[in-house]
C-alpha cells in the first residue's frame, strides 16, 4: 500500500533573507528518509503517464519503487541507465510540465516530487564514490565527434561511449558544460555538480577538447577528412543574443542576459577577487520572463540590486519554470507585468539612467496561441534604473557548421534536423538548441540521446 | 613543446612584449586580421589579442602591459604555459589587389597592422605603411614593417624620429602630394581610427578599421562586443573585427570600452601591489 499523504514531502530551502546574499545552492535536497517517504507515494500506475512525460524516457515508477524500498543503489542503476546526467536534470528540469505534470497523484493532491527524488539518488551515488567505479567500455574502433559540451552534447557523448564509440567532444570555452556552466547560476546548479558529471563521462572514455571553436580551428569537413571521425553531432547551443532594437541599447549598463550570466557564472565575477569585472548596480530591470530572465534577476539581486522583471504579457504567460518564479518572488524580485520597454536613456557618460516603458493589454491569441500583447496608448512612464538586462532569447549562430556542403538549415536558420537528430547529410546529426532554437536542458538531453541512437544505426549500416 | 607553451618571448619596449605560443592548430588556420583569446591562469579573465604572425605551429601576439591581466601575462617566461589559448577568431581581413593602399598603425596597433600590410603587399598592392608612436624610444617592429610594404613611414608625436606628428597628418600629406589611395586600413587606438576615418571621409577613400571592443567568449554568444555600424548592431567577434570605418559609431565604442575603467584601475593597482611584495599594508 502506497503512502497516501496528499502533499509532497518537504525539501529544505536556504532562507530567502540569507540566500540573496550568497551564491550557494538554494534547494537543499532530500534526506534518505524524506526521499523514501516521497517515493512511497507512487501508486505504480499501470499506464505510467509520468514516463510518457519524460524526454529521456526514465522508467520512473521502477526507480521510485527501489527508493521506497530503501534500495538506493538499485534506483541509481535504473536511473543512470536511462539518463546520463541525473544530478543535473533533477535540479533544472521543468518537471511540473513533464513527468510530474502527468502524475496521477497530482489530480487530487500534489504530484510526486520526482525531480527531488532523482536529484537525491544521483547525489547519493556520487557521495558514495560511484564515479570512481566507472570503467570505459572497450572501444568498437569507431570515432564520433561531438560539437559543444552542453546538455545535448554531453548526453549524446555519454550514450555513445556506453556503446563503445570513441567520442571526442569539442568545446569552445575553457570549461565544459555549455549553458550548464556559463548560463545556469551556481545557486541553482552548482558547478561542482556539472564538473562531476563531466568527469563521469571522461571516466567512460569520452575525450573533451576545450578551447576548440569548430568552424574556425577545424571545420566539420576536416573532422571527417583529416581527423578520421565517422559521424559528427552538432550540439552547439542557441546562439546570438537578441536585442529589442530600441534606442539606448548600447549604453553602458545594458547587458544581454548571456553576457551578464557568463561574467557571473563562468568567469566568477561575483567573487571579490575575480579578475573578470561585472557592474554592481543599484536598480536593475530584466526584460523577459523565461528561466534565463529569472536567473539574471536573481544574480543581480545577489549583487545587491533592487530588481524588476519587465515582461510584456501577464503572469499566466511567464515561460519560466514555476519554481524559478516562486523562488524569485521569495527573494524580493519585483514583477512589472504587462509592461514593455520602449527606450533606454543615458547620462552624459553614456551610462544607463532610466528605462521608458509602456503598459500593455492582452488581445486575441497570436500564432503562439498566447494572447497578443498590445500597447496601451498614452501609458508611457519612466523608471530610474542603472542597468537593463535583455533576456529575449537568441537567434541561430551558424559558426560551427557554416559552409558544410549539403547541410541544410530550417526556416528559423537552425540546423534542419528531424526528431531523431538526422540532418540533410547522412553522417551529420544535430540536436538541442542548435536545431530547435532556445528550449530546455532536458529537451536538449533528449535530443542528444535520440541522436546517439541514430548515429549508432548509421555507423552500423555502413558496415 | 607543450600545449600553449610560450616558446619565444621578446621585450619590444619596457611596456610592450611579444610572445610566440605553441598552438599548431590555431597557427595552421590563422589569417591576417584574426584574433585569439587567452587566459593566463586558472582564475584568469579572457582577453582578446590580435594575431601578429603565425608559422611553424607558433602563434605570435604582442601586448602592452596596461591592466592586471597583461601584467600577469608578462610575468610568464619562455617555457611557461598559458592556461588557455583559443582561435583563430573573427573574420580575416579581406585581402585583395586593390592598387595603392595605406595601412595606418598606431602604437601597439602596428603589431596588427603588420600582418595586414604584409598580406596586402603579397597580394600585389603598393603599400604605404604609416606607423605612429609617441616617441623614438618606443618604436617597435621597424625592420619587420619595412619588409612588409612598399614604403614605410614612421611618425612620432614628439618629432624624435621620422615624421613629426600623427599618422593622420602623414596620411594627409601623402594625399595632398597627389598620391591616390584606393583604400586605407586604420588599426590602433579608437581615437586614432576615428580621426583617420574623418580624414578619409573628406577625401572619399574607402576605409577599413579593426575594432577592439570588450569581449568574453569571442564566438557571438554574449553580445558584449556589440557596436553600431550603419545604424545596425553588429558583434565585432563574429561580424568583424574589420568594419567600414565610415559607418562605425566610434563614440559609442569609446564610451562602452570605459565600462570597467574603475575596476581595471583597481586590478592594475592590486597587481602592482602584489609585485611590490604586498608592501601596502600600513
Interface residues (C-beta under 8 A of the other chain):
Chain A: X172 X173 X174 X182 X210 X211 X212 X213 X216 X217 X218 X237 X239 X240 X241 X243 X245 X249 X250 X251 X252 X253 X255 X256 X258 X259 X262 X263 X267 X268 X273 X274 X275 X276 X277 X279 X349 X350 X397 X399
Chain B: X25 X26 X29 X39 X43 X44 X45 X46 X68 X69 X83 X84 X85 X86 X87 X88 X89 X216 X217 X218 X219 X220 X221 X222 X223 X224 X226 X227 X228 X233 X235 X238 X249 X252 X255 X256 X258 X259 X260 X263 X264 X267
